[in-house]
């Protein structure tokens, strides 16, 4: 049942959720069925339910969320349920493992989301009249850019211009935006 839930997760999240629920009933007290159920709930557009199930899995086994695709799903759930600081912590754990994710576009997506979470955290925790430090967000985008072209290359370039602008470096932001325009950057 766990294997079936895993296999159906992307193509049929409803069936994956059902298989995970059956596995949970057959294997009570195990985290794996809960993790798969939470991931399916996220894909079904139910992040609040997914958050509760992820939290239950973590209570059963603190290491149950360490697989990179699961960490990514958990970070997304945390963002969507209003826990951005916790999400940033998960992205910080995920980024060093990003090469374990399947497709280059998925890796770039993680780096873009991590940069966004970092940028939002910097804005929330900024003190005083100066601009918040966006070094972490810039580093994530630099890494995404270094990894080369995917269909998200335009997103990386445009977000880089935004972060540089918010960091208070208008000249670099304008140059990044001009570079993105020259490359024909488009959002996906």
ABEGO torsion letter per residue (X at the ends): XAAAAAAAAAABAAAAAAAAAAAAAABBGBAAAAAAAAAAAAAAGBAAAAAAAAAAAAAABAAAAABAAAAAAAAAAAAAAGBAAAAAAAAAAAAAAAAABABAAAAAAAAAAAAAAAAAAAAAABBEABBBBAAAAAAAAAAAAAAEBBAAAAAAAAAAAAAAAAAGBAAAAAAAAAAAAAAGBBBX
